[in-house]
Amino acid sequence: MNVGIEIGGTKLQVVSGNGQIEQRFRFAVDKAQGATGILEQIERALTQVNGQIDAVGVGFGGPVDGQTGRITTSHQIDGWTGFGLADWLRERTRCPQIRVENDANVAALGEALHGAGRGFRHVFYVTLGSGVGGGMVVGGQIYRGAMPGEAEIGHLRLDRYGKTLESVCSGWAVDREIRRALDELPSESLLKRLVGEQTSGEARFLGEAWARGDGTARRILHRLCDDLAFGLSHVVHLFHPEVIILGGGLSLIGEPLRAGVEKILPDYVMQAFQPPSAIRLAKLGEDVVPMGALSL
């Protein structure tokens, strides 16, 4: 029986199965409890796994040393810096195969093997959530550069003055852009009425407002697609993957986001690389990291 673990800043998932998820434990993360609280939750779940545990894969929300299974740091939860997670898991499961990877890499593997990347050899995955991360899979294996990491597309600079892909294409960045726009919109604005009194997560209303013809939503979405396509053009020039998969919370905007990026991307790619990579929406949803962790 394989076990897959997703450790994020707000949720923890522990799943077990052979190829597919057969058992799932889901926990909310209490930041006040730090790493210690998450480890207690993992230990509790491991005692309830049906059958003998043969291997464990982990997708961790932050930089890790994939060779040693040691956590480099977490930008969201205290207590992880330098922690030997693989050794800790080995002590509790007694199984020889333990793999710890960054969650974007693990999500990329999940989508490549079980989701929108099936059938492609070269797959690049970008997650558009509270931050922006990425992973590259070649022939069913995670592409790994020299330490301390690789495929950090969120930190790709779009200019020399500090504008990064994450600073303009993360969920938080789009939320802020919408909030600024709402301050100048009249009360009858569709986007303003959809958002209402919400003070976070405003980006989730962008797709519906776009579909209903809201001008502000269309302007913001076009800007998002343009910046994202420009950032992904560097991925095309460096790796030329067969497919680029859009995942994370912003990907729930759906077809308007996918089609927008696909339409604009050729404008930023040199003629010799035309047509550029296909653009697909992620398919696995909340299962993307757990399925990738099982596949490790």
C-alpha positions in Angstrom: 0.0 0.0 0.0 1.4 3.4 -1.0 0.7 6.6 1.0 0.6 10.1 -0.4 0.8 13.2 1.8 0.0 16.8 0.8 1.3 19.4 3.3 0.1 22.9 2.6 -0.4 26.1 4.4 -4.1 25.7 5.0 -4.8 22.0 4.5 -3.3 18.5 5.0 -4.3 15.4 3.1 -3.1 11.9 3.7 -4.3 9.3 1.2 -3.5 5.6 0.5 -3.9 3.3 -2.4 -2.3 1.5 -5.2 -2.5 3.7 -8.3 -5.8 5.3 -7.2 -7.0 6.9 -3.9 -8.7 4.3 -1.8 -8.6 6.0 1.6 -8.4 9.7 2.5 -7.8 11.8 5.6 -8.3 15.5 5.3 -7.3 18.1 8.0 -7.4 21.9 8.3 -4.0 23.3 9.3 -3.9 25.3 12.5 -1.0 27.7 11.9 -0.8 28.4 15.6 0.2 24.8 16.2 3.0 25.0 13.6 4.8 22.0 12.2 4.2 20.1 15.4 0.4 20.1 14.9 0.7 18.9 11.3 3.0 16.1 12.3 0.6 15.0 15.0 -2.2 14.9 12.4 -0.1 12.9 10.0 0.8 10.4 12.7 -2.8 10.0 13.6 -3.7 9.3 10.0 -0.9 6.8 9.4 -2.2 4.7 12.3 -5.6 4.4 10.4 -4.2 3.4 7.0 -5.6 0.0 5.9 -2.8 -2.5 5.2 0.9 -2.4 5.4 2.6 0.8 4.2 5.2 0.0 1.5 6.1 3.5 0.3 5.4 7.2 1.2 5.4 10.2 -1.1 5.1 13.7 0.1 4.2 17.0 -1.7 5.4 19.8 0.6 4.3 23.5 0.2 7.8 25.0 0.2 11.4 24.3 -0.9 12.8 20.9 0.1 16.0 18.8 -0.4 14.6 16.0 -2.5 17.8 13.9 -2.0 17.6 13.8 1.8 13.9 14.5 2.4 14.8 17.5 4.6 12.6 20.6 4.6 14.4 23.7 3.6 11.8 26.1 4.9 8.1 27.0 4.9 6.9 30.5 4.1 3.6 29.8 5.8 4.0 27.5 8.8 6.6 27.9 11.5 8.8 25.0 12.7 9.7 23.3 9.4 13.1 24.8 8.7 15.7 22.0 8.5 13.3 19.3 9.6 14.2 15.8 8.4 10.7 14.8 7.3 11.8 11.6 5.4 13.7 10.3 8.5 10.7 11.1 10.7 8.3 9.2 8.4 10.8 6.3 8.1 10.8 5.9 11.9 7.0 5.7 12.1 6.3 3.6 9.0 9.4 1.4 8.9 9.1 1.4 5.1 12.2 1.8 3.0 10.8 4.1 0.2 10.2 7.7 1.3 10.2 10.5 -1.2 9.7 14.2 -0.3 9.3 16.8 -3.0 8.0 20.3 -3.5 4.2 20.3 -4.0 4.4 22.0 -7.4 6.7 19.2 -8.7 4.4 16.6 -7.2 1.3 18.3 -8.8 3.1 18.3 -12.1 3.7 14.6 -11.8 0.1 13.9 -10.9 -1.3 15.8 -13.9 1.3 14.3 -16.2 0.5 10.7 -15.3 -3.2 10.9 -14.3 -4.6 14.2 -15.6 -4.4 16.6 -18.5 -0.8 15.6 -19.4 -1.6 11.9 -20.1 -0.2 10.9 -23.5 2.4 13.7 -23.5 6.1 13.1 -22.9 7.1 16.7 -22.0 4.7 18.3 -19.6 5.0 21.7 -17.8 2.6 22.5 -15.0 2.0 25.9 -13.5 -0.1 26.4 -10.4 -1.9 29.7 -10.0 -2.9 29.9 -6.4 -1.9 32.2 -3.5 1.5 32.0 -5.2 2.7 30.8 -8.5 4.7 27.6 -8.8 5.7 25.2 -11.5 7.1 21.7 -12.3 8.4 19.9 -15.4 7.9 16.2 -16.1 9.8 14.4 -18.8 9.0 10.8 -19.6 7.1 10.4 -16.4 9.9 11.7 -14.2 10.2 15.1 -12.5 12.9 17.2 -14.1 15.3 18.2 -11.3 18.0 20.8 -11.6 20.9 21.3 -9.2 20.0 22.2 -5.6 18.3 24.2 -4.4 15.5 23.8 -7.0 14.1 24.3 -10.4 11.1 25.5 -12.4 10.4 28.4 -10.0 8.3 30.1 -12.7 6.6 32.4 -10.1 9.9 34.2 -9.5 10.5 34.7 -13.3 11.0 38.4 -13.8 8.8 40.1 -16.4 11.0 43.2 -16.2 14.2 44.3 -14.5 12.3 46.3 -11.8 10.9 43.5 -9.7 7.7 42.6 -11.6 7.5 38.8 -11.3 4.9 36.4 -12.7 3.8 35.7 -9.1 3.4 39.4 -8.4 0.8 39.8 -11.2 -0.7 36.3 -11.8 -1.2 34.9 -8.4 -4.7 34.7 -6.9 -3.8 37.4 -4.3 -2.5 39.7 -7.1 -5.8 39.3 -9.0 -7.8 39.8 -5.8 -5.9 43.1 -5.2 -6.5 44.3 -8.8 -10.2 43.6 -8.5 -10.4 45.5 -5.2 -8.7 48.5 -6.7 -11.1 48.4 -9.7 -14.2 48.1 -7.4 -13.3 51.4 -5.7 -13.9 53.2 -9.0 -16.9 51.3 -10.3 -20.5 52.4 -9.9 -22.9 50.4 -7.7 -24.6 48.9 -10.7 -21.4 47.2 -11.9 -21.9 43.5 -12.4 -18.5 42.6 -11.0 -19.1 44.8 -8.0 -22.5 43.2 -7.3 -21.1 39.7 -7.6 -18.2 40.4 -5.2 -20.5 42.2 -2.7 -19.0 42.4 0.7 -16.3 39.9 0.1 -12.9 41.1 1.2 -10.8 38.1 -0.1 -11.0 35.6 -2.9 -12.5 38.1 -5.3 -10.9 36.4 -8.2 -13.4 33.6 -8.1 -16.1 35.9 -9.5 -14.0 36.9 -12.5 -15.2 34.0 -14.7 -18.9 34.6 -14.2 -18.5 38.3 -14.7 -16.6 37.7 -17.9 -19.2 35.3 -19.2 -21.9 37.9 -18.5 -20.1 40.5 -20.5 -18.7 42.7 -17.7 -16.2 45.1 -19.2 -14.0 45.4 -16.1 -13.8 41.6 -15.7 -12.8 41.2 -19.4 -10.1 43.9 -19.0 -8.6 42.2 -15.9 -8.8 38.7 -17.5 -7.1 39.9 -20.7 -4.3 41.5 -18.6 -3.9 38.2 -16.7 -3.8 36.1 -19.9 -1.3 38.5 -21.5 1.2 38.4 -18.5 0.8 34.7 -18.1 1.3 34.0 -21.8 4.4 36.2 -21.7 5.8 34.4 -18.7 5.0 31.0 -20.3 6.8 32.0 -23.6 10.0 31.7 -21.6 9.1 28.1 -20.7 8.5 27.4 -24.4 11.8 28.8 -25.4 13.7 27.0 -22.7 12.0 23.6 -22.8 9.4 23.6 -25.6 7.0 21.2 -23.7 4.3 19.5 -25.7 1.7 20.7 -23.2 1.5 23.4 -20.5 -1.2 22.7 -17.9 -2.8 25.5 -15.9 -3.7 24.5 -12.3 -4.4 26.1 -9.0 -7.4 28.2 -7.8 -7.2 30.7 -10.7 -7.5 27.9 -13.2 -11.1 27.5 -12.1 -11.8 30.6 -14.2 -11.8 27.8 -16.9 -12.0 28.1 -20.6 -11.8 31.9 -20.8 -8.3 31.7 -19.1 -7.1 28.7 -21.2 -8.3 30.1 -24.5 -6.9 33.6 -23.7 -3.4 32.3 -22.9 -3.5 30.0 -25.9 -4.5 32.8 -28.2 -1.8 35.3 -27.0 1.1 32.8 -26.4 2.1 32.7 -30.1 2.7 36.4 -30.2 5.6 36.0 -27.7 7.2 32.9 -29.3 9.7 32.9 -32.1 8.7 31.7 -35.5 10.9 28.6 -35.4 9.0 27.4 -32.3 5.5 27.8 -33.8 3.1 26.5 -33.0 3.9 26.7 -29.3 2.9 24.3 -26.6 -0.7 23.2 -26.2 -2.5 24.8 -23.3 -4.7 22.6 -21.1 -6.6 23.1 -17.8 -5.7 20.8 -15.0 -8.1 17.9 -14.4 -7.4 16.5 -11.0 -8.6 19.4 -8.8 -8.0 18.8 -5.1 -6.5 15.3 -5.9 -3.6 16.7 -7.9 -0.9 16.7 -5.1 -2.2 13.4 -3.4 -2.2 11.6 -6.7 1.3 12.9 -7.6 2.5 11.9 -4.1 1.2 8.4 -4.6 3.0 8.2 -7.9 6.3 9.2 -6.4 
